[in-house]
Amino acid sequence: MRQVLTSSAIGLLALLPLSCGSGSSTSSVGAGATAAGQANLNIVFAGVAAADAINPSEVTLSWPSAVVQPTLQGADGMRYRIYRGLTADAALLEANLVATTNPGVTSFIDRGLPDNTTLFYRVVAVDTDDRVSISEKVANARTPAQYGPGSAVFGPDILPLWDAEMPGNPGTTCLSCHTTPGPGHLDLSTPEGMLVGIGTPQNPDTFVFPYDGTSSWSEFIARMSALPALFDHLPYFATPDALAAMQEPLTAWIFEGALTVADDTPPVFTFGSPEEAGRYFGEFLDFETVQVTFPHASDPESLPANGSKEGQLEYAIYAGRNSNSIDWDKPLIIAQVDAAAALADVVTATFNWTESDTLIVVVRPLDSSGRSILFDFDTFDPETASAETLEQYRLRMRNQSSNEREMVIIR
């Protein structure tokens, strides 16, 4: 597994305190180092069961109770030591002990972690005589990048553009003419009116293409300069600075989805809902082609005013031979939501896989708040990328969900 961290992330991890608390990647790795204390071969303990990032700075761990043979008793008095490392081998080292639980506790929340980082965990059981189990099972979790909501909001950022006086025409604004909704008339006073344009909610005719600020601006200029509208808008074309003052905030707002309110939360899969039952799975279509199917994530506030899911979300898809070989530093593909996928109950995506007969796939949804950061995923190589490129990648992926579920796919 490739592991790339910025120096700031490594420094932060080194300063993390010994913590205590209270998923989902598990695998076994080779022996690294023996734990302190005498090993007790009679302790029956399966090791860590799951590790899940629940937000950019916390990982939750869980494991089954350990017991002592032959009585298979002792769970209530058993304590557990938690080890954390930046690699699977590091989690085996005694020096990387981060916490010891109270007796009988079988879960733990690791807090104060760096975001955008893959962390590996091991848990060993300790009986009342301080004898320890032999446990080399390791689980990993990837904390998402710190969530950053979109910066453009209709009220403070867009409405003032239409309420500013037209150049050379005191007392007249765009809203002087464009506040009456309805067919054949553009309403600039609300995001809903802008997205309807001169059409109707059922058949909109607008210059706004959510998430595509560049095309929207071109369409905006084309409509302003079309006859007979050109004569009303001549003062703007005679004053290029007035148009330039509109372009940046308008395209930024559209690029972030033309949302009514700021999007303050990342998307999530609602795995517990009946609607999503049986809709998250993958399969080999042939020897090298894998298809994954999953439901749309939930993120109501990132829906544009027209309610369309098209372009609303995208999905980062990760894969590995097993859980601990997933390369979290670069998604295998980014699945977009086109018009057809927006109308469907599920999203499907395909990719090639020849490395193994079994693979683990994890899908994480992203909303549009990071999309203003232009990034070339095809050429991105986390092993050779500069610190500036790694930071751009972190910003681009900052709107990623932290909840996840593994798919196990067998050829």
Sequence and secondary structure as in RCSB ss.txt:
>XXXX:A:sequence
MRQVLTSSAIGLLALLPLSCGSGSSTSSVGAGATAAGQANLNIVFAGVAAADAINPSEVTLSWPSAVVQPTLQGA
DGMRYRIYRGLTADAALLEANLVATTNPGVTSFIDRGLPDNTTLFYRVVAVDTDDRVSISEKVANARTPAQYGPG
SAVFGPDILPLWDAEMPGNPGTTCLSCHTTPGPGHLDLSTPEGMLVGIGTPQNPDTFVFPYDGTSSWSEFIARMS
ALPALFDHLPYFATPDALAAMQEPLTAWIFEGALTVADDTPPVFTFGSPEEAGRYFGEFLDFETVQVTFPHASDP
ESLPANGSKEGQLEYAIYAGRNSNSIDWDKPLIIAQVDAAAALADVVTATFNWTESDTLIVVVRPLDSSGRSILF
DFDTFDPETASAETLEQYRLRMRNQSSNEREMVIIR
>XXXX:A:secstr
      HHHHHHHHT         EEEE       SS B TTEE     EEEEEETTEEEEE    EETTTTB G
GG EEEEEEESSTTGGG GGGEEEE  TT  EEEE S  SSEEEEEEEEEE TTS B    EEEEEEE       
S  IIIIIHHHHHSEETTEEEEEGGGTS   STT    SSHHHHHHBTS SSS B S  TT HHHHHHHHHHHHH
STTHHHHHHHHHT HHHHHHHHHHHHHHHHTT  SS   S  B  TTSGGGTT  EEEESSSSEEEEEEE  B G
GGS TT   TTT EEEEEEESSGGG  TTS SEEEE  HHHHHSSEEEEEEE  S SEEEEEEEEE GGGTTS  
 TTT  TTT  HHHHHHHHHHTTTB     EEEEE 
